[in-house]
Amino acid sequence: MTTPRIAFVTTSLMLGGAENQVALLAERMSHDGLPTQVISLRTPTAHTSRLRRAGVPVISLKMEHASQRALAPIRLTRALRAFQTDVAHAHMVHANILVRATRPLHRTPRVITTAHAIYEGGRILDAAYRATDRFSDLTTHVCSQGLRRMMHDGLCPSARAAVVPNAVDVTELRSHRASGQALRRALNPHHRFVWLTVTRLEPPKDLATLLRAFARLPGDDELWVVGDGFERARHERAVQTQVRDPSRVRFLGHRDDVADLMWAADAFVLSSHQEALPMTLLEASAVGLPCLASDVGGVREALPPQPAGRAVPDRDVAAMVEAMKPIRHATPEARATMGAAAVRFVRDRFDVPQIARRWQQWYLTPAPSAFRHEVAA
């Protein structure tokens, strides 16, 4: 197999960390000369224009419609065969299980499945992972804790398991400096210190802890909240009673200019109590922001060393306040030093060219026995 044909199969294509990763990897594989396509189980809501500009066709199985679900195995098999797929690389639990379960039909020479969450489902999905494991040549996870959990619970054998972290395009993110600084002038005319969080407004992301911590900070800092979700209205009401000046908390909703907003901010904070390897932390570090996050899942793997990155116990408001203070009171020169360290950390470990090369080595590996078990101690 000299130039493998790669089909990325994903549960969805939307604005989310796992979906962003699929799009980034597919784009990079096409850039590197590997014929690539993306198959989404659900109708895409993001990334399609970007992928097609990169020469990557996108196929939707439209499984959000009940009438299409029974046909999905047949349509997936046809798509993989028509593309003459050499490697089917699935992402997220439903795509992983479907690609494995249908392998006797599509007979793709190499199947790799990647998990993006510590717990991707309950007992039924775990059982499905166990039952279909023999149809996957390699199972990977984006963080060490997630893979250890899968192996501990018997979802995959260590001989065919590895950690491959998310990739970030450091060069592209750093190209937003000028537009980000212009956005800062537009959004922050009073030159306040800006904390930024990018998250879904849903219970696992625990924005409530961050809001309570921010309310305890002295001064007139601003908090910009990027993202949306069904808890947004509740959080907006909480700000009215918790924060001395509610106008200092800005709910910006979904944005297409997150990289610009990162350049416009002074520090990044994430208060989730469920995470694997958060893309937003890697992206904020690549921009050069000091980062603070709840110590859950693979967060420590995504945080640069102190003082550029700080981890605090999840749901601990007091600890978050105390960790925010040193970042807030650091001189601009000290924060610039933190930022430079964060950029080096991400470039050395997560930059897309090196992660893409690692995947390509596995796409070209002559036999599954050559896969190396890689789990951090």
N, C-alpha and C positions, 0 to 999 in steps of 0.2 A: 504494500500500500504506500505509494510514493506521495500522492497528493490526495488525502482523504476528503471525501465529500461529507460535510457536517450538517446534520439536522438538529437544531435546538428545539426541544419540545418543552413548552412551558404551560403551566396551569392557566396563566393569564398574562396579558400585556397591558399594564396600567401604570400609574405613577406610584411606584413602590420600590423598595430596595432590591428585592429579588428580581423584579421585572427590569429594573434599570441595569442590573448586572447581566441579564440575558442579552439585552440590546447592546450593551457595551462589548461583550464578548463576541457576539455575532458580527458586529461592525468591524471589530479588530480582525477576526478570522478572514473576512472578505478582503479587508485591506491587505492582509498578508498573502493573498492569492489562493485561499482555500474556498472552493465552491460551498456556499452556505445558504441555508434557508431556516426560517423560524416557523414552527407550527404552534399555535395557541389553542388550547382547549376551549377557551371562551373568546367571544368577540373582542378584539383589541380596542382599547380606549386611549392608547398612547403609543409612541415610538414607531408607528408604521411609516410615517414620512421619513424619519431619520434612517430607518433600515432600508427603505427602497432607494433613497439617495446613495446609500452605500452598496447598492446592487444586491440586497438581500430580499428575496421574495418572502411574503408573510401569508400563511394559510390559517384560516380560522375554522375550527370544528364546531363552533357555536353551541357548545354544550350547556350554556345557560338556558337553552330552550329544551324542554322535556322531550319534544318530538325528535331532537337531534341526538340524544344521548345513546340510544340503542345503535345508531349508525356510526358512532364515533370510532369503535375499534376497526371497522371496515375502512372508514375514510382515512384514519391514521395509517393503516397498513398500505393503502393505495398511495398516499402521499409519500411515504418513506420509500416504497418501491419505485415510484415514478421518478424520484430524485436520484435513484441509484445510490442510496445512502450507505456510506461506509461506517459512520459513527453517529449513533443517536444519543445525544446528550440531553437528558431530561432534567428539569428544574422544578422543585416543589412537589409536594406529596402526591397530588392526584395525577400529575403528568408522569411522575416517577413510576407509580404503580401501573398506569395504563400502558406505558412503553414496555415495561417488563412483562406484563400479562399477555401482551399481544406479540411478543417476540417470536413465538412459534409460527405466527402468521407472516410477519414482515421479514423475519430472518436476517435482521441487520447484523453484520459481522461483529460490531463492537457496540455495547450499550453501557453508558455511564449515567449514574443517577446522583443528583446533588440535592441535599437537604439544606434548607435555609433557616430553620427554626429549631430551637431546642426540643420542643414537643410539637410535632406537626399534626397531631390528632390524638384521638383516644385509642381505646383498646382495639377497635375494629381496624383502624388504619395501621396500627402497629402490627396486627395479625397479618394484614395484607402485605406489609413490608417483608415479614418473615416468609410468607408463602411464596413470594415472587423473587426472593433474594437470588435464587439460582439462575435467574434470567438477567442478572446484572453483572458485568465483568468488574466493575469498580463502583463502590459507593463512597461519595465524598460528603463532607460537611464543611461549612464555612468557618467553623470555630472548633477548638479542641473539646470544649465541654459538650457540645452537641454530639460529636462523634463518640465520645466516651459514653454518653447516655445511650446511644443507639447500640453500641457493642455490649454494654452492661445488660440491656434488656433483650439481647439476642436478635436484634433487627438485622445485623450484618456481621460477618466474620472479620476478625482483624486482618487476615491475610489479604483481603480485598477491600480495604478501607483506607482512607487518607483524608487529611485536612488540606483543603485548598481554599485560602481566604478570598474574599471579594477583592476585586481590582478597582482602582480608581485611575482616571486619566489626569495625572498631575499637570501635564503641560496644558491641556485644555482648560482645566480649572484656573490655572494661574494666568491664563490669557484674559480673564475677566476683570483684571485689576482696575483698568481705567473706567470701564462702565460701572463697576461697583462703587468707585469713589464718587462718580457723578450721581449715582443713586443715593449715596449717603448725604450728599449736599441737598438733594431734593427732599428726602424723608426726615432728615435730622437737622433742621435749620438752627436749633438751639445748641448743637454740638454736645449732646448728652452722651454718656457712656451707654452703649447698646449691647444688651444680651440677646442672643438669637437662639431659638429652638426651632427645629424642623421635625414635625411629628404628626401622626394621626391623632385626632382628638377622640380617642377611645380609651376604655378603662386600662388596658395593659400598658399604655403609654404614660399614665399617671401624671398628667399635666397639673393636677391639683397640688401635688407636693411642690412643684416648681413655683406655682403661684403663691403659695403660702410662704415659701422661702424668699421670694422676691419682695413680698410685702414687708418683710422684716429688715430688708437692707436699708441703711440710711442713704440719704441723698436723693437725687432726682434722676436716677438711671431710667432707661427705657427697656422694656422687654418686648421683642417682636416674636410673635407666634405664627409660624408658617405651617399651613396644613389645615385640614378640615375633618369633620366627623360628627357623629350624632351627639356628642357631648359638648359641642361648641357653645350652644346656648346656655348650658349650665355653667360652664366656665366663665362666660361673659357676665353672667349674673353674680358669680362669686367675686369677680374683680371689683364690682361696684361696692361690695361691703368689706372686702379685705384690704384693698390697696388705697392708701391715703389719697392719691391722685389717680383715679382710674384711667385717665387719658395716657398715662405712661405705659400701659399695656396695650399693644396694638395687635389685633387679630387680622392677619393679612390673607388668610385663606390659602387656597391652592395658588401657587405661583410657578411660572415658567422660567423665572430669573433667579433661582435659588443661589447659583454661584455668585451673581451680582450682590445679592443680599448678604452673603457670607463676607464678601469684601467690604460691604458697608457697615458691618458689625465690628464689635471689639472683642467679643468672647462668645463661645458656644456652650450651651448647656443642654443636657438630656436627662430627664427624670424618670425614664421608663422603669417598670419593675419586671418586664419581660423583653429580652433582646437576645439575638444571637451575635452577629458581627455587624453593628449598625453602619450602613453606608454613610449616613450623615456625619458621623464622627470622623470617618476617614476623609470625607470631602472637606470638612471644616479644618482639619489638620493640614490638608494639602494646600489650603488657602493661607494658612499661617495663623489660625486663631488658637489661643489657649482654650482647652476643652475641659469640661467638667461633666461627669456622668455617673448615674447610679451603677453600683458594682454588681451587675447581674450578667448572666450568660457569658458571652465572649467579649464583654465590654473592655476588660483589661487588655485583651489582645489587640484592640483597636485604638487604645489610648497611648499616646507617647509618654515617656517617663516624666515624672515630676521635674520641674514645676509646670511644664507645658501641658501635661494631662493629669487630672485628678479624679480618682474614683471615691465615691462615698456610699455608705449603706443605703439601700433603696428604702424609700418612704420615710427617711429620717430628715425632717425639715431642718432641725438645728444643725446637723452635720453639713447639710448642703449650704446653709448660710455661712458657716465657718469656712467652708472650702471656697465660696465665692469671694469672700473678703480679700484674700491675698491677691487674687487676680484683679479685682477691682482697684485695689490700692497700689498695685505695681506701677512703676513709672512707665511712660511710653517706650523707653529704651529697653526696660526689662521685659515688657510684653513682646517687643520685637525680637528679643533673644529667644523667648519661649516659642514664638511663631516660627523662627528659623529652625529650631530643634524639631518642631512638629512636622515641618515640611521634609526635613531629612529622614525622619522616622517613616513617613508614608512612602517617600520615594524609594527608600531602601527595601521596603517589605511588600508594598501593595501596588506599585505602579503597573499600569496595564501591560506594557511590553513584557515584563518578566513573568507576570501571571499567565499571559497568553502563551508564552514560550513553554511554560510548564504544562499547560493543557495540551499543546501541540505535541510535546514529547509523549504524553499518554495516548493521544490519538494515533500516534505512529508506533507505539509499543508493539512488538511482534507477538506477544502472548500475555494473557492476563497474569501469569505467574511472575511477570516482571514488575508488576505494581508493587510499590513499597508502602508498608504500613507506616504512617506518619501521624502520631498523636503526641502533642506536647505533654510533658510530665505534669 
